[in-house]
Amino acid sequence: MDSERLDRAEAVTGYTFVDRGILEQALTHASATEQRIKSNERQEFLGDAILGIVICEYVYGTFPEILEGEMTKIKSTVVSRKSCAEVAERLELFGLLEMGKGMMTRPSVPSSIGAGALEAIIGAIFLDGGFEPARAFILREMRQMVHLAEESGHHQNFKSVLQQYAQQNMGQSPVYEVLDEQGPDHAKCFEVAVEVDGRTFTSCWGSSKKQAEQDAALEALIELGHAVRDDDGIISVN
């Protein structure tokens, strides 16, 4: 691998490698080598674990008032393949990867490859410099994602939010109605709609009544203008 590509990789990560061979392997996709053991897959495995612990530690320390289930949802949003692919695209990691000719001739590279490259880079930084440089890199690139996930309302109880909003603004409590249910007893799905002050909002299907009610509450909040879902599916409650 040419040194210019390694220079660019160090520039975008903000980390200077002692052993550039570790970085070179992190940038080598399995399609570019006859021996997969020499690809970035093992570093990707390691980086995924490090990413998870760093985000969990940060969420735990930053939001002392939220419960375990809410913390899990924030972590799942930030550590998702989608979020990792977004960071990889922002850092232009695709242009740094060494891939086989078959991958290079595709109209577009799957986003999962970028996500894997980011995790491999994290693993490489950890192997070369230890936990703190890896943690610094992760938080530099993903701290804002954590706060957006916390603010988005994904972790909120939408039924509770709707209950409070309806009582304060309409003087009424929401009423949930099961409109339909389908499937065998062990795997039923439920369609639920919520009504507030004579207005029935868009119904939602869920794998349980509880989930369907939460989704129906969210739809009501959106239709009432009290919540917004952006193009990436992130929910913001006003």
N, C-alpha and C positions, 0 to 999 in steps of 0.2 A: 504494500500500500504506500502511495507517495506521501512524502512528509508534508506537503501542502495541505492534504486532506486532514491529516492529524493536527496540523496547526489550527485549521479552521474549527475542528472539533474541540480543541482546548479553548479556543476563543469563545465559542458559544456556551460551553459549560462553565467557563470561568475557573477551571481547574487545570493545573499543569501536572502531567503525569511524570512520575519518576521512572516507571517502566512503561514505555509506549507500546510494548507488545500487548499489554492488557487492553489498552485502548483500541489497538488494531483489531483484536479479536471481538471487542464489543461492537465494532462497526462491520463485522463480517456476517452476512446473512447465510443461512444454511444452504441456499441455492448457489452460493459462490465457492463452495468447497466440497471436495469429494468425501471428506471425513467430517461428519456432523459434530464430532467432538471438538473440532477446531472452530466451530461457528460460535455465535454469541448466545446460543440457547441456554447454556449453563449459567452465564452471567445474568441473563434475563430472569431465570428462576430465582437467583439470589436477590437481584434488584427488586423483584416483586415483593419479596418478604420485607426488605428494608423499607421500601416505600410504605408498606402497610403500617409498620411499627412507628415510623416517623409521623405519619398523619394521625395515627391513634394517639400518640403522645402529645402532639400539638393540640388536637381537639380536646383531650382530657385537661390539659393545663390552661387552655384559653377560654373554655366555656364550663366553668365549675358548676353552673346551675342546671345543666341539661342532663337527662337520664340516659341510661345505657342504650335503650332502643333508638333514641334520637341521635346519639353519637354514632351508632352503627350506620344509620342512614346517611349521615354526612360523610362518613368514611367511604361507604359504598359508592357515593356519587363521585368523590374526588379520586379514588383509586381505580375507577372503572377504565376499561380499555378506551372508551370514548374520550375521557379526560386526558389520558396518557397520549392518545393520538393527537389531540389538540396541541399539547405542549410540544410534541415531536414536530408537528407542522410549523409551529411558531419558531422553533429553533432551526428549522430546515434540516432536520436529521436525515430525511430521505436522500438529499443530495450528498450526504457524507457516507452513506452505506455502500458497501461493496456487495453487489448482487449478481446472480447468474444472468446470462443473456436472455433466458426465457422470461425472467422478471422484468428486465430492462425494456423489453419490447412490448410489454403490456400497455394499453392506453392509460391506465392509472394503477398505481401501486396500492394494494389494500391498506386501509388505515391500521389494521392490526399489526402490520410490519413496523410502522412507525412507533406504535405503542410498545412493541417488543424491544425496539431499539432504545427507547427511553429507559426502559427497565434495565436493559443490558448496560447502558451508560452508568446508571446508578450503581449497579453491581460492580462495574469496573472501578468507579471512584472509591467505593468501599474497599475493594481488594487492594488498591494502590495506596490509599491514604487513611483508611479507617472510617469509623462511623461519623465523626463530626463533619468532614468535608462532604460526605454523601448527604447528611442531614441539611447542611447549608444549601446545597444545590437544590434539593427537593423543595425546601421552604421558599427559596428565592423564586422558583418557577410555579409553585402550587399553593402558596399561602392565600393568595386572593381567591382561588377556587374554593378553599375551605370556608372563607367568610361569605362568599356568594351562596354556597350550599346552606350555610347556617341561616342566612337572611332570606333564602328563597321560600321558606315555608314548607319544604319537603318533610321536615321533621315535625311539623305542627299537626295537631289534632284538628282537622278541618271542621268536624262536627261541632267541636267546642268553639271554634272561631265563628262559625255561622250562628250558633246559639247566642253568643254574646252580641254579634252584630244585629241579629233579628230583634232581640229584646230591646236593645238600645235605640234602634232606628225604626222599628215597625210595631213595637209593643206586642209582638207575637213570638211564640216558640215554633221552630220548624217541626213539621210532622213528616215522618218517613213512611212510605208505602211500598210494599213489595208488589210489583206489577206482574212479574213472571218468574218462573224458575224452571230450569232445564237440567237434564243429565241424571245419571243414576244417583242413588242415595249417598254413595261414598264419594261422589265428585260432582255435586250440584253447583250450578251457577245461578245467581240471582240478579234480577233487574229491579232496581230501586229508584224511585223518584222522591224528591223532597218538595213539600208545599209550605209556603210561608205567606200568611196574610192573603189567602185566596189565589196565589200565583204558584203554578206548578212549573218546576224547572226541568231541564234536560235530564232524562233518566240515564243510569249507568249500570253496566253489568259488572259483577265481581264474583270471585271464587268463594266468597262468604257474604252473608248479609252485612257483616261489619265493614268489609272492604267496599262493598257496593254503596253503603251509606256514606262512607268517607269520600268516595269519588263523586257521589251525587252532591254532597255538601260543597265540594270544591267547585263543581260546575255551577252551582247556585251562586257561590261567591264571585266567580268570574262573570256571570251574567249580571250580577248586581254591581259590577265594577269595583268590587272590594278585593279582587285578586286578578293577577295577570299571568298568563303563560306565554313565555317568549318563544322564539323559533327553535331554541334548543331544548324546550320542554321545562325550563326552569320556572318555578312558580314564585311569584312575589306577592305577598299579602300586604295591602295598603294599610 
